[in-house]
């Protein structure tokens, strides 16, 4: 007797039909419950907020690059001005590299609601239902063409600095330049290089 004959014998019996019908019924009810429950599940608020943030951030990418370039240029200019005033130093050129772009933390309106309901059934049982709703909405300014309202901006960290200066061939002047750059930018010495200018 092969496998298919055994399979036919199982389903030909009257008891097996009842078991099979019960299994199909239970499976169908479970599937209906699963579909019903999935309609009541709300979408993830974090995912919705992230999608809205991505759209707004993509519009501001060009602005971010220009802000970073301005930030770098401002740092370089200020550092050149300060370093050129050190005794024994002539003309100075500074190049600064940064790790990443600035991080902007947007303002967010947060709303949390909680609803409690007590229900009594006909048999005297009490059921308490608590429904919580939590929403976050990014604050947008209409004055600046729908741009994000930023509550905090974290400036990028300095990756490295190169200073080319007249007078840097003198070791005492080079050490002063080296110490000044480390102090002003708050970075370790392995990120600073000082070279004499031709």
C-alpha positions as a Markdown table, in Angstrom:
| # | Residue | x | y | z |
|---|---|---|---|---|
| 1 | Unk | 0.0 | 0.0 | 0.0 |
| 2 | Unk | 1.5 | 3.3 | -1.1 |
| 3 | Unk | 1.3 | 6.7 | 0.6 |
| 4 | Unk | -1.7 | 7.9 | -1.5 |
| 5 | Unk | -3.8 | 4.9 | -0.6 |
| 6 | Unk | -3.1 | 5.5 | 3.1 |
| 7 | Unk | -4.0 | 9.1 | 2.7 |
| 8 | Unk | -7.4 | 8.2 | 1.0 |
| 9 | Unk | -8.2 | 5.7 | 3.8 |
| 10 | Unk | -7.7 | 8.4 | 6.4 |
| 11 | Unk | -10.2 | 10.8 | 4.7 |
| 12 | Unk | -12.7 | 8.1 | 3.8 |
| 13 | Unk | -13.5 | 7.3 | 7.4 |
| 14 | Unk | -16.4 | 9.1 | 9.0 |
| 15 | Unk | -14.5 | 10.1 | 12.1 |
| 16 | Unk | -11.6 | 11.5 | 10.1 |
| 17 | Unk | -14.0 | 13.7 | 8.2 |
| 18 | Unk | -15.3 | 15.2 | 11.5 |
| 19 | Unk | -11.7 | 15.9 | 12.7 |
| 20 | Unk | -10.8 | 17.4 | 9.3 |
| 21 | Unk | -13.9 | 19.6 | 9.3 |
| 22 | Unk | -13.1 | 20.8 | 12.9 |
| 23 | Unk | -9.5 | 21.7 | 11.9 |
| 24 | Unk | -10.7 | 23.7 | 8.9 |
| 25 | Unk | -13.3 | 25.5 | 11.0 |
| 26 | Unk | -10.8 | 26.4 | 13.7 |
| 27 | Unk | -8.3 | 27.6 | 11.1 |
| 28 | Unk | -10.9 | 29.7 | 9.3 |
| 29 | Unk | -12.0 | 31.4 | 12.6 |
| 30 | Unk | -8.4 | 32.1 | 13.5 |
| 31 | Unk | -7.8 | 33.7 | 10.1 |
| 32 | Unk | -10.9 | 35.9 | 10.4 |
| 33 | Unk | -9.8 | 37.0 | 13.9 |
| 34 | Unk | -6.3 | 37.8 | 12.6 |
| 35 | Unk | -7.7 | 39.9 | 9.8 |
| 36 | Unk | -10.1 | 41.7 | 12.2 |
| 37 | Unk | -7.4 | 42.6 | 14.7 |
| 38 | Unk | -5.0 | 43.9 | 12.0 |
| 39 | Unk | -7.6 | 46.5 | 11.0 |
| 40 | Unk | -7.6 | 48.0 | 14.5 |
| 41 | Unk | -3.8 | 48.3 | 14.8 |
| 42 | Unk | -2.7 | 51.8 | 14.2 |
| 43 | Unk | 0.3 | 52.7 | 12.1 |
| 44 | Unk | 3.6 | 53.3 | 14.0 |
| 45 | Unk | 3.7 | 57.1 | 14.9 |
| 46 | Unk | 7.5 | 57.0 | 14.8 |
| 47 | Unk | 7.6 | 55.8 | 11.2 |
| 48 | Unk | 5.1 | 58.4 | 10.2 |
| 49 | Unk | 7.2 | 61.2 | 11.9 |
| 50 | Unk | 10.4 | 59.9 | 10.3 |
| 51 | Unk | 8.9 | 60.0 | 6.8 |
| 52 | Unk | 7.7 | 63.5 | 7.3 |
| 53 | Unk | 11.1 | 64.5 | 8.6 |
| 54 | Unk | 12.9 | 62.9 | 5.7 |
| 55 | Unk | 10.8 | 65.0 | 3.2 |
| 56 | Unk | 11.6 | 68.2 | 5.0 |
| 57 | Unk | 15.3 | 67.3 | 5.5 |
| 58 | Unk | 15.7 | 66.5 | 1.8 |
| 59 | Unk | 14.6 | 70.0 | 1.0 |
| 60 | Unk | 17.2 | 71.5 | 3.3 |
| 61 | Unk | 20.2 | 69.4 | 2.2 |
| 62 | Unk | 21.6 | 72.2 | 0.0 |
| 63 | Unk | 21.2 | 74.7 | 2.9 |
| 64 | Unk | 23.1 | 72.3 | 5.2 |
| 65 | Unk | 26.1 | 72.1 | 2.9 |
| 66 | Unk | 26.3 | 75.9 | 2.6 |
| 67 | Unk | 25.9 | 76.2 | 6.4 |
| 68 | Unk | 28.8 | 73.7 | 7.0 |
| 69 | Unk | 30.9 | 75.5 | 4.4 |
| 70 | Unk | 30.2 | 78.9 | 6.1 |
| 71 | Unk | 30.9 | 77.3 | 9.5 |
| 72 | Unk | 34.3 | 75.9 | 8.3 |
| 73 | Unk | 35.2 | 79.2 | 6.6 |
| 74 | Unk | 34.4 | 81.2 | 9.7 |
| 75 | Unk | 36.5 | 78.9 | 11.9 |
| 76 | Unk | 39.4 | 79.1 | 9.5 |
| 77 | Unk | 39.2 | 82.9 | 9.2 |
| 78 | Unk | 39.1 | 83.4 | 13.0 |
| 79 | Unk | 41.9 | 81.0 | 13.6 |
| 80 | Unk | 44.1 | 82.7 | 10.9 |
| 81 | Unk | 43.4 | 86.0 | 12.6 |
| 82 | Unk | 44.4 | 84.8 | 16.0 |
| 83 | Unk | 47.4 | 82.8 | 14.9 |
| 84 | Unk | 48.8 | 85.7 | 12.8 |
| 85 | Unk | 49.0 | 87.8 | 16.0 |
| 86 | Unk | 51.3 | 85.4 | 17.8 |
| 87 | Unk | 54.9 | 86.9 | 18.1 |
| 88 | Unk | 57.2 | 85.7 | 15.4 |
| 89 | Unk | 54.3 | 84.6 | 13.1 |
| 90 | Unk | 53.7 | 86.2 | 9.7 |
| 91 | Unk | 51.1 | 85.3 | 7.2 |
| 92 | Unk | 49.0 | 82.2 | 8.1 |
| 93 | Unk | 46.7 | 79.9 | 6.1 |
| 94 | Unk | 44.5 | 77.4 | 7.9 |
| 95 | Unk | 42.5 | 74.4 | 6.5 |
| 96 | Unk | 40.0 | 72.6 | 8.7 |
| 97 | Unk | 38.2 | 69.4 | 8.0 |
| 98 | Unk | 35.1 | 68.2 | 9.8 |
| 99 | Unk | 33.7 | 64.7 | 10.6 |
| 100 | Unk | 30.1 | 65.2 | 9.6 |
| 101 | Unk | 27.5 | 67.8 | 8.9 |
| 102 | Unk | 25.6 | 69.6 | 11.7 |
| 103 | Unk | 22.8 | 67.7 | 13.5 |
| 104 | Unk | 19.6 | 69.6 | 13.8 |
| 105 | Unk | 17.0 | 68.6 | 16.4 |
| 106 | Unk | 13.5 | 69.8 | 15.3 |
| 107 | Unk | 10.8 | 71.0 | 17.6 |
| 108 | Unk | 8.0 | 68.5 | 18.1 |
| 109 | Unk | 4.5 | 68.9 | 19.4 |
| 110 | Unk | 3.6 | 65.8 | 21.5 |
| 111 | Unk | 0.1 | 64.9 | 22.4 |
| 112 | Unk | -0.8 | 62.1 | 24.7 |
| 113 | Unk | -4.4 | 61.1 | 25.5 |
| 114 | Unk | -5.7 | 58.4 | 27.7 |
| 115 | Unk | -9.2 | 57.1 | 27.9 |
| 116 | Unk | -10.4 | 54.7 | 30.7 |
| 117 | Unk | -13.7 | 52.9 | 30.4 |
| 118 | Unk | -15.2 | 50.4 | 32.9 |
| 119 | Unk | -17.8 | 48.0 | 31.6 |
| 120 | Unk | -20.0 | 45.6 | 33.5 |
| 121 | Unk | -21.4 | 42.5 | 31.9 |
| 122 | Unk | -24.7 | 40.8 | 32.7 |
| 123 | Unk | -22.9 | 38.2 | 34.9 |
| 124 | Unk | -21.5 | 40.8 | 37.2 |
| 125 | Unk | -17.9 | 40.8 | 35.8 |
| 126 | Unk | -16.1 | 44.2 | 35.5 |
| 127 | Unk | -13.8 | 45.0 | 32.6 |
| 128 | Unk | -11.6 | 48.1 | 32.5 |
| 129 | Unk | -10.4 | 49.2 | 29.0 |
| 130 | Unk | -7.6 | 51.7 | 28.8 |
| 131 | Unk | -6.9 | 53.3 | 25.4 |
| 132 | Unk | -3.8 | 55.5 | 25.0 |
| 133 | Unk | -3.1 | 57.6 | 22.0 |
| 134 | Unk | 0.3 | 59.2 | 21.5 |
| 135 | Unk | 1.1 | 61.5 | 18.5 |
| 136 | Unk | 4.1 | 63.6 | 17.6 |
| 137 | Unk | 4.0 | 66.3 | 15.0 |
| 138 | Unk | 7.1 | 68.2 | 13.7 |
| 139 | Unk | 6.8 | 72.0 | 14.1 |
| 140 | Unk | 7.1 | 73.8 | 10.8 |
| 141 | Unk | 7.6 | 77.6 | 10.3 |
| 142 | Unk | 5.4 | 79.2 | 7.6 |
| 143 | Unk | 7.6 | 82.3 | 7.6 |
| 144 | Unk | 10.6 | 80.5 | 6.2 |
| 145 | Unk | 8.8 | 78.5 | 3.4 |
| 146 | Unk | 7.8 | 75.6 | 5.5 |
| 147 | Unk | 11.2 | 74.9 | 7.0 |
| 148 | Unk | 11.7 | 73.0 | 10.3 |
| 149 | Unk | 11.8 | 74.8 | 13.6 |
| 150 | Unk | 15.1 | 73.8 | 15.1 |
| 151 | Unk | 15.4 | 73.8 | 18.9 |
| 152 | Unk | 19.0 | 72.7 | 19.0 |
| 153 | Unk | 21.9 | 72.5 | 16.4 |
| 154 | Unk | 24.9 | 70.4 | 17.2 |
| 155 | Unk | 28.0 | 71.6 | 15.3 |
| 156 | Unk | 30.2 | 69.0 | 13.6 |
| 157 | Unk | 33.4 | 68.0 | 15.3 |
| 158 | Unk | 36.8 | 69.0 | 13.9 |
| 159 | Unk | 38.6 | 66.1 | 12.2 |
| 160 | Unk | 41.9 | 67.8 | 11.5 |
| 161 | Unk | 43.7 | 71.1 | 11.1 |
| 162 | Unk | 46.6 | 72.1 | 8.9 |
| 163 | Unk | 48.4 | 75.4 | 9.5 |
| 164 | Unk | 50.9 | 76.9 | 7.1 |
| 165 | Unk | 52.6 | 79.9 | 8.6 |
| 166 | Unk | 55.5 | 82.2 | 8.1 |
| 167 | Unk | 57.9 | 81.8 | 11.0 |
| 168 | Unk | 56.9 | 78.1 | 11.7 |
| 169 | Unk | 60.4 | 77.0 | 10.9 |
| 170 | Unk | 61.4 | 78.3 | 14.4 |
| 171 | Unk | 60.5 | 75.5 | 16.9 |
| 172 | Unk | 59.4 | 77.9 | 19.6 |
| 173 | Unk | 56.9 | 79.6 | 17.2 |
| 174 | Unk | 55.8 | 76.2 | 15.9 |
| 175 | Unk | 55.0 | 75.0 | 19.4 |
| 176 | Unk | 53.0 | 78.2 | 20.2 |
| 177 | Unk | 51.0 | 77.7 | 17.0 |
| 178 | Unk | 50.4 | 74.0 | 17.9 |
| 179 | Unk | 49.3 | 74.8 | 21.4 |
| 180 | Unk | 47.0 | 77.7 | 20.2 |
| 181 | Unk | 45.2 | 75.5 | 17.7 |
| 182 | Unk | 44.7 | 72.7 | 20.2 |
| 183 | Unk | 43.4 | 75.1 | 22.8 |
| 184 | Unk | 41.0 | 77.1 | 20.5 |
| 185 | Unk | 39.4 | 74.1 | 18.9 |
| 186 | Unk | 39.6 | 71.7 | 21.9 |
| 187 | Unk | 41.2 | 68.9 | 19.9 |
| 188 | Unk | 44.1 | 66.5 | 20.5 |
| 189 | Unk | 47.5 | 67.1 | 19.2 |
| 190 | Unk | 47.4 | 64.2 | 16.7 |
| 191 | Unk | 44.8 | 66.2 | 14.7 |
| 192 | Unk | 47.1 | 69.2 | 14.2 |
| 193 | Unk | 49.9 | 69.7 | 11.7 |
| 194 | Unk | 52.0 | 72.9 | 11.5 |
| 195 | Unk | 54.2 | 73.6 | 8.4 |
| 196 | Unk | 56.4 | 76.6 | 7.5 |
| 197 | Unk | 55.3 | 78.8 | 4.7 |
| 198 | Unk | 57.6 | 79.4 | 1.7 |
